Amino acid sequence: MDARFDRYAHPTHARDTYAFGVTDHGAQSFVCRGGRHVSAAGPVMVLDPDDPHDGRSAVRDGDRYRMLHLGEAHVRDAWGDAAPGAAGPPLFAAPVVDDPAPARAGARPHAAVAGNAPRPAGAPATAAAEAGFAGQAPLTRWFTHTYGITPAAYRTA
């Protein structure tokens, strides 16, 4: 996921995957694991599966960040290469870490899934049908629950 936000604030949500992220511009602020955290360029965000979190820009001119969402099996396979002996959540004590290991752990799975990235679709109803949803409304509900933002807001972010 590649996103830029100025005034939008993600409501609290969680995913069933690991999320590895980097901030490219600005800084973002989020509540996770009982505390408020700020991620600017440099450190890596690491969210474990089912980590409830929100998100908003921490600076006036907004933020831009990239997140890679990976299932536990992908992370377990990659993590064995980056840090033998470490497996299962939580990978890190804090969701913002200044450690190159998360980048190494995410590099191999990212290469594997990059070829399967979603392609731009036409009409929302067509995209929903191609993705296996009964219609646009179920796709919108799933997308909003999963990513904390509607597909239309994501498209224009």
DSSP file (Angstrom, degrees, kcal/mol; ACC not computed):
  #  RESIDUE AA STRUCTURE BP1 BP2  ACC     N-H-->O    O-->H-N    N-H-->O    O-->H-N    TCO  KAPPA ALPHA  PHI   PSI    X-CA   Y-CA   Z-CA
    1    1 A M              0   0    0      0, 0.0    66,-2.8     0, 0.0     2,-0.5   0.000 360.0 360.0 360.0 134.8    0.0    0.0    0.0
    2    2 A D  E     +A   66   0A   0     64,-0.2     2,-0.3     2,-0.0    64,-0.2  -0.989 360.0 166.9-124.6 118.4    1.3    3.5   -0.9
    3    3 A A  E     -A   65   0A   0     62,-2.7    62,-2.4    -2,-0.5     2,-0.4  -0.947  27.0-162.5-138.8 153.5   -0.7    6.3    0.7
    4    4 A R  E     -A   64   0A   0    153,-0.6     2,-0.4    -2,-0.3    60,-0.2  -0.998  16.0-177.8-133.7 131.1   -0.5   10.1    1.3
    5    5 A F  E     +A   63   0A   0     58,-2.4    58,-2.4    -2,-0.4    51,-0.0  -0.991  18.3 169.5-133.6 138.4   -2.7   11.8    3.9
    6    6 A D  S    S-     0   0    0     -2,-0.4    56,-0.3    56,-0.2    51,-0.2   0.784  87.5  -4.8-105.4 -59.5   -3.1   15.4    4.8
    7    7 A R  S    S+     0   0    0     54,-0.1     2,-0.1    49,-0.1    -2,-0.1   0.530  99.8 111.3-116.5 -11.0   -6.2   15.6    7.1
    8    8 A Y        -     0   0    0     48,-0.0    49,-0.5     1,-0.0     2,-0.5  -0.410  48.1-160.2 -69.4 140.4   -7.6   12.1    7.0
    9    9 A A  E     -E   56   0B   0     47,-0.2    47,-0.2    -2,-0.1    -2,-0.0  -0.989  14.9-132.1-122.5 125.4   -7.4   10.1   10.2
   10   10 A H  E     -E   55   0B   0     45,-2.9    45,-1.3    -2,-0.5   139,-0.1  -0.563  23.2-129.5 -70.0 131.0   -7.7    6.3   10.2
   11   11 A P  E     -     0   0B   0      0, 0.0    42,-0.1     0, 0.0     2,-0.1  -0.373  46.0 -72.6 -70.6 164.6  -10.1    5.0   12.8
   12   12 A T  E    S+     0   0B   0     42,-0.1     2,-0.3    40,-0.1    42,-0.2  -0.384  73.4 147.9 -61.1 131.2   -8.9    2.3   15.1
   13   13 A H  E     -E   53   0B   0     40,-2.6    40,-2.5    38,-0.1     2,-0.3  -0.936  30.5-148.4-154.2 171.4   -8.6   -1.0   13.2
   14   14 A A        -     0   0    0    131,-0.3     2,-0.3    -2,-0.3   134,-0.1  -0.966   5.7-149.5-144.5 158.9   -6.6   -4.2   13.0
   15   15 A R        -     0   0    0     -2,-0.3    35,-3.8    33,-0.3    36,-0.3  -0.866  22.8-127.7-125.7 162.1   -5.5   -6.6   10.3
   16   16 A D  S    S+     0   0    0     -2,-0.3    56,-0.3    33,-0.2     2,-0.3   0.180  87.6  70.7 -94.7  18.7   -4.7  -10.3   10.4
   17   17 A T  S    S-     0   0    0     31,-0.2    -2,-0.2    54,-0.1    54,-0.2  -0.810  88.5-100.2-124.6 165.2   -1.3   -9.8    8.8
   18   18 A Y  E     -B   70   0A   0     52,-3.1    52,-2.1    -2,-0.3     2,-0.4  -0.575  36.0-152.5 -75.0 152.0    2.0   -8.4    9.7
   19   19 A A  E     -BC  69  47A   0     28,-2.3    28,-2.7    50,-0.2     2,-0.5  -0.988  11.6-172.1-132.1 124.9    2.6   -4.9    8.4
   20   20 A F  E     +BC  68  46A   0     48,-2.4    48,-2.8    -2,-0.4     2,-0.3  -0.966  19.8 174.6-112.9 127.7    6.0   -3.4    7.6
   21   21 A G  E     -BC  67  45A   0     24,-2.4    24,-2.8    -2,-0.5     2,-0.4  -0.959  23.5-164.0-139.6 154.6    6.1    0.3    6.7
   22   22 A V  E     -BC  66  44A   0     44,-2.2    44,-2.6    -2,-0.3     2,-0.5  -0.992  21.6-132.0-132.5 143.3    8.3    3.2    6.0
   23   23 A T  E     -B   65   0A   0     20,-0.5    19,-0.4    17,-0.5    42,-0.3  -0.843  20.3-179.1 -95.0 125.5    7.5    6.9    6.0
   24   24 A D  E     +     0   0A   0     40,-2.6     2,-0.3    -2,-0.5    41,-0.2   0.742  68.9  17.2 -94.1 -28.2    8.7    8.6    2.9
   25   25 A H  E    S-B   64   0A   0     39,-1.7    39,-2.1    15,-0.0    -1,-0.3  -0.997 114.5 -15.4-148.7 138.7    7.6   12.2    3.7
   26   26 A G  S    S-     0   0    0     -2,-0.3    15,-0.6    37,-0.2     2,-0.3  -0.372  84.6 -79.0  72.1-146.5    6.5   14.0    6.8
   27   27 A A  E     -F   40   0B   0     35,-0.4    31,-3.1    13,-0.2    32,-0.7  -0.985  31.1-146.6-155.0 149.1    5.6   12.0    9.9
   28   28 A Q  E     -FG  39  57B   0     11,-2.3    11,-2.6    -2,-0.3     2,-0.4  -0.910   6.7-149.8-121.5 152.8    2.6   10.0   11.1
   29   29 A S  E     +FG  38  56B   0     27,-3.3    27,-1.8    -2,-0.4     2,-0.3  -0.949  22.3 165.5-120.7 137.5    1.2    9.5   14.5
   30   30 A F  E     -F   37   0B   0      7,-2.5     7,-3.2    -2,-0.4     2,-0.5  -0.997  33.4-127.7-152.1 152.0   -0.7    6.5   15.7
   31   31 A V  E     +F   36   0B   0     -2,-0.3    23,-1.0     5,-0.2     2,-0.3  -0.888  42.4 149.9-100.2 127.8   -1.8    4.8   18.8
   32   32 A C  E >   +FH  35  53B   0      3,-2.5     3,-1.4    -2,-0.5    21,-0.1  -0.966  59.0   9.0-157.3 140.8   -0.8    1.1   19.1
   33   33 A R  T 3  S-     0   0    0     19,-0.6     3,-0.1    -2,-0.3    20,-0.1   0.851 130.9 -52.9  54.3  39.5    0.0   -1.2   22.1
   34   34 A G  T 3  S+     0   0    0      1,-0.2     2,-0.3     0, 0.0    -1,-0.3   0.525 120.5  76.1  82.7   6.3   -1.2    1.3   24.6
   35   35 A G  E <  S-F   32   0B   0     -3,-1.4    -3,-2.5    -5,-0.0     2,-0.4  -0.965  77.8-107.2-146.2 163.0    0.9    4.3   23.5
   36   36 A R  E     -F   31   0B   0     -2,-0.3     2,-0.3    -5,-0.2    -5,-0.2  -0.768  38.2-172.7 -90.9 135.6    1.2    7.0   20.9
   37   37 A H  E     -F   30   0B   0     -7,-3.2    -7,-2.5    -2,-0.4     2,-0.4  -0.915  13.8-150.7-127.5 152.1    4.0    6.6   18.4
   38   38 A V  E     -F   29   0B   0     -2,-0.3     2,-0.5    -9,-0.2    -9,-0.2  -0.992   7.5-164.4-125.2 132.4    5.4    8.8   15.7
   39   39 A S  E     +F   28   0B   0    -11,-2.6   -11,-2.3    -2,-0.4     2,-0.2  -0.971  15.9 164.6-118.8 120.4    7.1    7.4   12.6
   40   40 A A  E     -F   27   0B   0     -2,-0.5   -17,-0.5   -13,-0.2   -13,-0.2  -0.578  54.2 -51.9-116.2-175.9    9.2    9.7   10.4
   41   41 A A  S    S+     0   0    0    -15,-0.6    -1,-0.2    -2,-0.2   -17,-0.1  -0.348 118.5  32.6 -60.1 136.3   11.7    8.9    7.6
   42   42 A G  S    S+     0   0    0    -19,-0.4    -1,-0.2     1,-0.4    -3,-0.0  -0.646  94.2  79.7 120.2 -74.6   14.2    6.3    8.8
   43   43 A P  S    S-     0   0    0      0, 0.0   -20,-0.5     0, 0.0     2,-0.4  -0.154  73.8-123.2 -65.3 165.0   12.7    3.9   11.3
   44   44 A V  E     -CD  22  97A   0     53,-3.3    53,-2.9   -22,-0.1     2,-0.4  -0.912  12.6-136.3-110.7 135.5   10.5    1.0   10.3
   45   45 A M  E     -CD  21  96A   0    -24,-2.8   -24,-2.4    -2,-0.4     2,-0.4  -0.782  21.9-174.0 -87.5 133.5    6.9    0.5   11.5
   46   46 A V  E     -C   20   0A   0     49,-2.6     2,-0.5    -2,-0.4   -26,-0.2  -0.948   2.7-176.9-131.7 111.1    6.2   -3.1   12.4
   47   47 A L  E     -C   19   0A   0    -28,-2.7   -28,-2.3    -2,-0.4     3,-0.1  -0.932  17.3-141.4-109.6 129.4    2.6   -4.1   13.3
   48   48 A D    >   -     0   0    0     -2,-0.5     3,-1.7   -30,-0.2   -33,-0.3  -0.396  41.1 -74.4 -79.7 162.0    1.9   -7.6   14.4
   49   49 A P  T 3  S+     0   0    0      0, 0.0   -33,-0.2     0, 0.0    -1,-0.2  -0.310 119.8  13.0 -55.3 139.6   -1.3   -9.4   13.4
   50   50 A D  T 3  S+     0   0    0    -35,-3.8   -34,-0.1     1,-0.2   -32,-0.1   0.654  83.5 150.6  65.7  19.4   -4.3   -8.2   15.3
   51   51 A D    <   -     0   0    0     -3,-1.7   -36,-0.3   -36,-0.3    -1,-0.2  -0.737  43.5-137.6 -77.6 107.9   -2.5   -5.0   16.6
   52   52 A P        +     0   0    0      0, 0.0   -19,-0.6     0, 0.0     2,-0.3  -0.487  40.0 154.6 -65.3 135.9   -5.3   -2.4   17.0
   53   53 A H  E     -EH  13  32B   0    -40,-2.5   -40,-2.6    -2,-0.2   -21,-0.2  -0.987  30.2-158.4-157.3 157.6   -4.0    0.9   15.7
   54   54 A D  E     -     0   0B   0    -23,-1.0     2,-0.3    -2,-0.3   -42,-0.1  -0.470  17.3-154.4-118.7-163.8   -5.2    4.2   14.3
   55   55 A G  E     +E   10   0B   0    -45,-1.3   -45,-2.9    -2,-0.2     2,-0.3  -0.876  19.9 156.8-176.6 145.0   -3.3    6.8   12.2
   56   56 A R  E     -EG   9  29B   0    -27,-1.8   -27,-3.3    -2,-0.3     2,-0.2  -0.971  49.1 -80.8-162.2 162.0   -3.1   10.4   11.2
   57   57 A S  E     - G   0  28B   0    -49,-0.5   -29,-0.3    -2,-0.3   -31,-0.1  -0.471  27.4-160.1 -69.4 140.7   -0.5   12.8   10.0
   58   58 A A  S    S+     0   0    0    -31,-3.1     2,-0.3   -19,-0.2   -30,-0.2   0.420  73.0  59.6 -98.7  -1.1    1.7   14.3   12.7
   59   59 A V  S >  S-     0   0    0    -32,-0.7     3,-1.5   -53,-0.1   -30,-0.1  -0.917  85.5-117.4-130.9 155.9    2.7   17.3   10.6
   60   60 A R  T 3  S+     0   0    0     -2,-0.3     3,-0.1     1,-0.3    -1,-0.1   0.850 110.9  50.4 -59.9 -39.4    0.9   20.1    8.9
   61   61 A D  T 3  S-     0   0    0      1,-0.3    -1,-0.3    -3,-0.0   -54,-0.1   0.258 111.4-118.1 -90.9  15.9    1.8   19.2    5.3
   62   62 A G    <   -     0   0    0     -3,-1.5   -35,-0.4   -56,-0.3     2,-0.3  -0.153  24.4 -95.2  86.4-177.5    0.8   15.6    5.6
   63   63 A D  E     -A    5   0A   0    -58,-2.4   -58,-2.4   -37,-0.2     2,-0.4  -0.956  16.5-154.5-140.0 158.2    2.6   12.3    5.3
   64   64 A R  E     +AB   4  25A   0    -39,-2.1   -40,-2.6    -2,-0.3   -39,-1.7  -0.999  24.7 164.9-133.4 133.0    3.3    9.7    2.7
   65   65 A Y  E     -AB   3  23A   0    -62,-2.4   -62,-2.7    -2,-0.4     2,-0.4  -0.959  27.8-139.0-145.7 162.4    4.1    6.1    3.6
   66   66 A R  E     -AB   2  22A   0    -44,-2.6   -44,-2.2    -2,-0.3     2,-0.4  -0.981  18.3-170.9-123.8 136.4    4.4    2.6    2.2
   67   67 A M  E     - B   0  21A   0    -66,-2.8     2,-0.5    -2,-0.4   -46,-0.2  -0.976  10.9-158.3-127.9 141.8    3.1   -0.5    3.9
   68   68 A L  E     - B   0  20A   0    -48,-2.8   -48,-2.4    -2,-0.4     2,-0.5  -0.985  11.5-156.5-117.9 121.4    3.6   -4.2    3.0
   69   69 A H  E     + B   0  19A   0     -2,-0.5     2,-0.4   -50,-0.2   -50,-0.2  -0.877  18.7 174.8-102.7 123.2    1.1   -6.6    4.5
   70   70 A L  E     - B   0  18A   0    -52,-2.1   -52,-3.1    -2,-0.5    -2,-0.0  -0.974  29.0-117.6-132.3 142.2    2.2  -10.2    4.8
   71   71 A G     >  -     0   0    0     -2,-0.4     4,-2.0   -54,-0.2     3,-0.3  -0.277  36.5-104.8 -69.8 161.5    0.8  -13.3    6.3
   72   72 A E  H  > S+     0   0    0    -56,-0.3     4,-3.2     1,-0.2     5,-0.2   0.858 118.5  57.1 -58.7 -37.8    2.5  -15.1    9.2
   73   73 A A  H  > S+     0   0    0      1,-0.2     4,-2.3     2,-0.2    -1,-0.2   0.916 107.9  47.3 -62.5 -42.5    3.8  -17.9    7.0
   74   74 A H  H  > S+     0   0    0     -3,-0.3     4,-2.5     2,-0.2     5,-0.2   0.921 115.5  45.1 -63.0 -43.5    5.6  -15.4    4.7
   75   75 A V  H  X S+     0   0    0     -4,-2.0     4,-3.7     2,-0.2     5,-0.3   0.914 111.0  52.7 -68.7 -42.0    7.1  -13.6    7.6
   76   76 A R  H  X S+     0   0    0     -4,-3.2     4,-1.5     2,-0.2    -1,-0.2   0.920 112.0  46.4 -59.7 -43.5    8.1  -16.8    9.4
   77   77 A D  H  X S+     0   0    0     -4,-2.3     4,-0.6    -5,-0.2    -2,-0.2   0.941 119.4  39.6 -62.8 -47.8    9.9  -18.0    6.3
   78   78 A A  H >X S+     0   0    0     -4,-2.5     4,-1.5     1,-0.2     3,-0.9   0.881 111.2  57.5 -70.4 -38.2   11.7  -14.6    5.7
   79   79 A W  H 3X S+     0   0    0     -4,-3.7     4,-3.4     1,-0.3     7,-0.2   0.839  96.3  63.4 -65.3 -32.0   12.3  -14.0    9.4
   80   80 A G  H 3< S+     0   0    0     -4,-1.5    -1,-0.3    -5,-0.3    -2,-0.2   0.848 106.2  46.1 -58.8 -33.0   14.3  -17.2    9.7
   81   81 A D  H << S+     0   0    0     -3,-0.9    -1,-0.2    -4,-0.6    -2,-0.2   0.839 118.7  40.3 -75.3 -35.0   16.7  -15.7    7.2
   82   82 A A  H  < S+     0   0    0     -4,-1.5    -2,-0.2     1,-0.2    -3,-0.2   0.848 135.7   6.8 -86.5 -35.7   17.0  -12.4    9.0
   83   83 A A  S >< S-     0   0    0     -4,-3.4     3,-2.0     3,-0.2    -1,-0.2  -0.618  77.1-145.5-150.1  82.6   17.0  -13.5   12.6
   84   84 A P  T 3  S+     0   0    0      0, 0.0    -4,-0.1     0, 0.0     3,-0.1  -0.184  84.6  27.5 -53.3 138.2   17.2  -17.2   13.2
   85   85 A G  T 3  S+     0   0    0      1,-0.3     2,-0.5     0, 0.0    -5,-0.1   0.141  92.6 109.2  97.4 -19.3   15.3  -18.3   16.3
   86   86 A A    <   +     0   0    0     -3,-2.0     2,-0.3    -7,-0.2    -1,-0.3  -0.798  39.8 150.5 -92.9 127.2   12.7  -15.5   16.2
   87   87 A A        +     0   0    0     -2,-0.5   -11,-0.0     1,-0.2   -12,-0.0  -0.987  35.7  19.8-154.8 146.4    9.2  -16.6   15.2
   88   88 A G  S    S-     0   0    0     -2,-0.3    -1,-0.2   -16,-0.2   -40,-0.0   0.294  88.2 -19.7  78.4 154.6    5.7  -15.5   15.9
   89   89 A P  S    S+     0   0    0      0, 0.0     2,-0.1     0, 0.0    -2,-0.0  -0.361 107.6  46.6 -71.9 155.2    4.2  -12.3   17.2
   90   90 A P        +     0   0    0      0, 0.0    -3,-0.1     0, 0.0     3,-0.1   0.587  57.9 173.5 -81.0 144.1    5.3  -10.0   18.6
   91   91 A L  S    S+     0   0    0      1,-0.2     2,-0.3    -5,-0.1   -44,-0.0   0.836  72.7  23.2 -76.6 -33.1    8.4   -9.5   16.5
   92   92 A F  S    S-     0   0    0    -46,-0.1    -1,-0.2     1,-0.1   -44,-0.1  -0.950  70.6-129.4-135.7 152.5    9.4   -6.3   18.3
   93   93 A A  S    S+     0   0    0     -2,-0.3    -1,-0.1    -3,-0.1     4,-0.0   0.791  97.7  36.3 -70.7 -27.7    8.6   -4.8   21.6
   94   94 A A  S    S-     0   0    0      1,-0.0   -48,-0.1    -3,-0.0   -61,-0.1  -0.926  77.8-129.1-126.6 150.7    7.6   -1.5   20.0
   95   95 A P  S    S+     0   0    0      0, 0.0   -49,-2.6     0, 0.0     2,-0.5   0.563  98.2  56.5 -78.5  -6.7    5.8   -0.8   16.7
   96   96 A V  E    S+D   45   0A   0    -51,-0.2     2,-0.4     2,-0.0   -51,-0.2  -0.980  72.1 174.1-124.1 119.2    8.4    1.7   15.5
   97   97 A V  E     -D   44   0A   0    -53,-2.9   -53,-3.3    -2,-0.5     2,-0.9  -0.950  34.7-146.2-129.1 144.4   12.0    0.4   15.4
   98   98 A D        +     0   0    0     -2,-0.4   -53,-0.0   -55,-0.2    -2,-0.0  -0.682  64.4 114.3-104.4  74.9   15.3    1.8   14.1
   99   99 A D        -     0   0    0     -2,-0.9     4,-0.4     1,-0.1    -2,-0.1  -0.988  62.4-143.9-148.9 129.1   16.6   -1.6   13.0
  100  100 A P  S  > S+     0   0    0      0, 0.0     4,-1.8     0, 0.0     3,-0.4   0.638  85.1  86.7 -73.2 -11.7   17.4   -2.8    9.4
  101  101 A A  H  > S+     0   0    0      1,-0.2     4,-2.9     2,-0.2     5,-0.2   0.881  83.0  55.3 -58.8 -41.4   16.2   -6.4   10.1
  102  102 A P  H  > S+     0   0    0      0, 0.0     4,-2.1     0, 0.0    -1,-0.2   0.903 107.0  51.2 -60.1 -37.3   12.5   -5.6    9.3
  103  103 A A  H  > S+     0   0    0     -4,-0.4     4,-1.2    -3,-0.4    -2,-0.2   0.918 112.0  46.2 -64.6 -41.6   13.5   -4.4    5.9
  104  104 A R  H  X S+     0   0    0     -4,-1.8     4,-0.8     1,-0.2     3,-0.3   0.907 111.9  51.9 -65.3 -40.4   15.5   -7.5    5.3
  105  105 A A  H  < S+     0   0    0     -4,-2.9    -2,-0.2     1,-0.2    -1,-0.2   0.846 114.4  42.9 -65.8 -32.8   12.7   -9.7    6.5
  106  106 A G  H  X S+     0   0    0     -4,-2.1     4,-2.1    -5,-0.2    -1,-0.2   0.660  96.8  77.4 -86.6 -15.5   10.2   -8.0    4.2
  107  107 A A  H  X S+     0   0    0     -4,-1.2     4,-2.0    -3,-0.3     5,-0.2   0.930  94.9  44.1 -65.3 -48.6   12.4   -7.9    1.1
  108  108 A R  H  X S+     0   0    0     -4,-0.8     4,-1.7     1,-0.2    -1,-0.2   0.943 116.7  44.3 -67.3 -47.7   12.1  -11.5   -0.1
  109  109 A P  H  > S+     0   0    0      0, 0.0     4,-2.4     0, 0.0     5,-0.2   0.886 110.7  57.1 -62.9 -34.9    8.3  -11.8    0.5
  110  110 A H  H  X S+     0   0    0     -4,-2.1     4,-2.0     1,-0.2    -2,-0.2   0.925 105.9  49.3 -60.3 -43.2    7.8   -8.4   -1.2
  111  111 A A  H  X S+     0   0    0     -4,-2.0     4,-0.6     1,-0.2    -1,-0.2   0.874 111.0  51.4 -62.1 -36.4    9.6   -9.7   -4.3
  112  112 A A  H  < S+     0   0    0     -4,-1.7    -2,-0.2     1,-0.2     3,-0.2   0.877 117.5  36.3 -69.6 -37.5    7.3  -12.7   -4.3
  113  113 A V  H >< S+     0   0    0     -4,-2.4     3,-1.7     1,-0.2    -2,-0.2   0.656  96.1  82.7 -91.8 -14.5    4.1  -10.8   -4.0
  114  114 A A  H >< S+     0   0    0     -4,-2.0     3,-1.4     1,-0.3    -1,-0.2   0.861  89.1  54.9 -58.6 -36.0    5.1   -7.8   -6.2
  115  115 A G  T 3< S+     0   0    0     -4,-0.6    -1,-0.3     1,-0.3    -2,-0.1   0.682 107.1  52.2 -69.9 -16.1    4.2   -9.8   -9.3
  116  116 A N  T <  S+     0   0    0     -3,-1.7    -1,-0.3    -4,-0.1    -2,-0.2   0.141  78.4 139.3-104.3  18.5    0.7  -10.4   -7.9
  117  117 A A    <   -     0   0    0     -3,-1.4    -3,-0.1     1,-0.1     0, 0.0  -0.318  64.0 -95.7 -63.6 145.2    0.0   -6.8   -7.2
  118  118 A P        -     0   0    0      0, 0.0    -1,-0.1     0, 0.0     3,-0.0  -0.322  38.1-136.8 -61.3 141.4   -3.6   -5.7   -8.0
  119  119 A R        -     0   0    0      1,-0.1    -3,-0.0    -3,-0.1     0, 0.0  -0.706  32.5 -87.6 -95.9 153.0   -4.0   -4.1  -11.4
  120  120 A P        -     0   0    0      0, 0.0     2,-0.2     0, 0.0    -1,-0.1  -0.312  49.9-152.2 -57.5 139.5   -6.1   -1.0  -11.9
  121  121 A A        -     0   0    0      1,-0.2     5,-0.0    -3,-0.0     6,-0.0  -0.667   8.5-128.0-111.7 167.8   -9.7   -1.9  -12.6
  122  122 A G  S    S+     0   0    0      1,-0.3    -1,-0.2    -2,-0.2     5,-0.0   0.639  78.1   6.9 -80.2-120.4  -12.5   -0.2  -14.5
  123  123 A A  S  > S-     0   0    0      1,-0.1     4,-2.5     4,-0.0     3,-0.3  -0.314  74.6-119.5 -64.7 145.9  -15.8    0.4  -12.9
  124  124 A P  H  > S+     0   0    0      0, 0.0     4,-2.5     0, 0.0     5,-0.2   0.870 114.4  53.4 -55.3 -39.0  -16.1   -0.4   -9.1
  125  125 A A  H  > S+     0   0    0      2,-0.2     4,-2.2     1,-0.2     5,-0.1   0.886 109.5  48.7 -64.6 -37.6  -18.8   -3.0   -9.7
  126  126 A T  H  > S+     0   0    0     -3,-0.3     4,-2.7     2,-0.2     5,-0.2   0.924 111.0  49.7 -66.5 -44.5  -16.6   -4.8  -12.3
  127  127 A A  H  X S+     0   0    0     -4,-2.5     4,-1.6     1,-0.2    -2,-0.2   0.905 110.7  50.9 -60.2 -41.7  -13.6   -4.7   -9.9
  128  128 A A  H  <>S+     0   0    0     -4,-2.5     5,-2.7    -5,-0.2     4,-0.4   0.929 111.6  46.7 -62.0 -46.2  -15.8   -6.2   -7.2
  129  129 A A  H ><5S+     0   0    0     -4,-2.2     3,-1.3     1,-0.2    -2,-0.2   0.912 111.1  51.3 -63.7 -42.9  -17.0   -9.0   -9.4
  130  130 A E  H 3<5S+     0   0    0     -4,-2.7    -1,-0.2     1,-0.3    -2,-0.2   0.803 109.0  52.2 -64.6 -28.3  -13.5   -9.8  -10.6
  131  131 A A  T 3<5S-     0   0    0     -4,-1.6    -1,-0.3    -5,-0.2    -2,-0.2   0.476 123.6-104.7 -86.8  -2.2  -12.4  -10.0   -7.0
  132  132 A G  T < 5S+     0   0    0     -3,-1.3    -3,-0.2    -4,-0.4     2,-0.2   0.584  73.8 137.4  94.0  10.3  -15.2  -12.5   -6.1
  133  133 A F      < -     0   0    0     -5,-2.7    -1,-0.3    -6,-0.2     3,-0.1  -0.580  61.4-124.9 -88.9 155.2  -17.5  -10.1   -4.3
  134  134 A A  S    S-     0   0    0     -2,-0.2     2,-0.3     1,-0.1    -5,-0.1   0.682  83.0 -33.5 -71.0 -17.8  -21.3  -10.2   -4.8
  135  135 A G  S  > S-     0   0    0     -7,-0.1     4,-1.5     1,-0.1    -1,-0.1  -0.977  75.1 -71.3 179.2-176.3  -21.3   -6.5   -5.6
  136  136 A Q  H  > S+     0   0    0     -2,-0.3     4,-2.6     1,-0.2     5,-0.2   0.870 119.7  58.7 -67.2 -37.9  -19.7   -3.1   -4.9
  137  137 A A  H  > S+     0   0    0      1,-0.2     4,-2.5     2,-0.2     5,-0.2   0.929 106.0  46.5 -62.9 -47.2  -21.2   -2.7   -1.4
  138  138 A P  H  > S+     0   0    0      0, 0.0     4,-2.4     0, 0.0    -1,-0.2   0.901 113.4  50.5 -62.4 -37.2  -19.6   -5.9    0.0
  139  139 A L  H  X S+     0   0    0     -4,-1.5     4,-2.9     2,-0.2     5,-0.2   0.932 110.7  49.1 -62.4 -44.8  -16.3   -5.0   -1.5
  140  140 A T  H  X S+     0   0    0     -4,-2.6     4,-2.6     2,-0.2     5,-0.2   0.902 111.4  49.2 -62.7 -42.0  -16.5   -1.5    0.0
  141  141 A R  H  X S+     0   0    0     -4,-2.5     4,-2.3     2,-0.2    -1,-0.2   0.935 114.4  45.1 -62.7 -46.0  -17.4   -2.9    3.5
  142  142 A W  H  X S+     0   0    0     -4,-2.4     4,-2.7     2,-0.2     5,-0.2   0.937 114.7  47.9 -63.2 -46.5  -14.5   -5.4    3.3
  143  143 A F  H  X S+     0   0    0     -4,-2.9     4,-3.3     1,-0.2     6,-0.5   0.923 113.2  47.6 -61.5 -46.3  -12.0   -2.8    2.1
  144  144 A T  H  X S+     0   0    0     -4,-2.6     4,-1.9    -5,-0.2    -1,-0.2   0.903 114.3  46.8 -63.8 -41.7  -13.0   -0.2    4.7
  145  145 A H  H  < S+     0   0    0     -4,-2.3  -131,-0.3    -5,-0.2    -2,-0.2   0.906 119.0  41.2 -65.0 -41.2  -12.8   -2.8    7.5
  146  146 A T  H  < S+     0   0    0     -4,-2.7    -2,-0.2    -5,-0.2    -3,-0.2   0.909 130.5  22.6 -75.1 -44.1   -9.4   -4.1    6.3
  147  147 A Y  H  < S-     0   0    0     -4,-3.3    -3,-0.2     2,-0.3    -2,-0.2   0.525  95.0-124.0-107.2  -7.9   -7.7   -0.8    5.4
  148  148 A G  S  < S+     0   0    0     -4,-1.9     2,-0.3    -5,-0.4    -4,-0.2   0.696  84.7  76.8  75.7  17.4   -9.6    1.8    7.5
  149  149 A I  S    S-     0   0    0     -6,-0.5    -2,-0.3  -139,-0.1    -1,-0.2  -0.983  84.4-105.1-156.0 147.6  -10.5    3.8    4.4
  150  150 A T     >  -     0   0    0     -2,-0.3     4,-2.5     1,-0.1     5,-0.2  -0.388  33.2-114.3 -73.4 157.0  -13.0    3.5    1.6
  151  151 A P  H  > S+     0   0    0      0, 0.0     4,-2.5     0, 0.0     5,-0.2   0.887 117.4  52.7 -57.2 -38.8  -11.8    2.5   -1.9
  152  152 A A  H  > S+     0   0    0      2,-0.2     4,-1.5     1,-0.2     5,-0.1   0.912 110.4  46.3 -65.3 -41.8  -12.8    5.9   -3.3
  153  153 A A  H  > S+     0   0    0      2,-0.2     4,-0.8     1,-0.2    -1,-0.2   0.884 113.1  50.6 -67.2 -37.2  -10.8    7.8   -0.5
  154  154 A Y  H >< S+     0   0    0     -4,-2.5     3,-0.7     1,-0.2    -2,-0.2   0.918 107.4  53.5 -64.4 -43.2   -7.8    5.4   -1.1
  155  155 A R  H 3< S+     0   0    0     -4,-2.5    -1,-0.2     1,-0.2    -2,-0.2   0.846 115.2  39.9 -60.5 -35.4   -7.9    6.0   -4.9
  156  156 A T  H 3<        0   0    0     -4,-1.5    -1,-0.2     1,-0.2    -2,-0.2   0.504 360.0 360.0 -94.7  -3.8   -7.8    9.8   -4.4
  157  157 A A    <<        0   0    0     -4,-0.8  -153,-0.6    -3,-0.7    -1,-0.2   0.502 360.0 360.0 -72.7 360.0   -5.2    9.8   -1.5
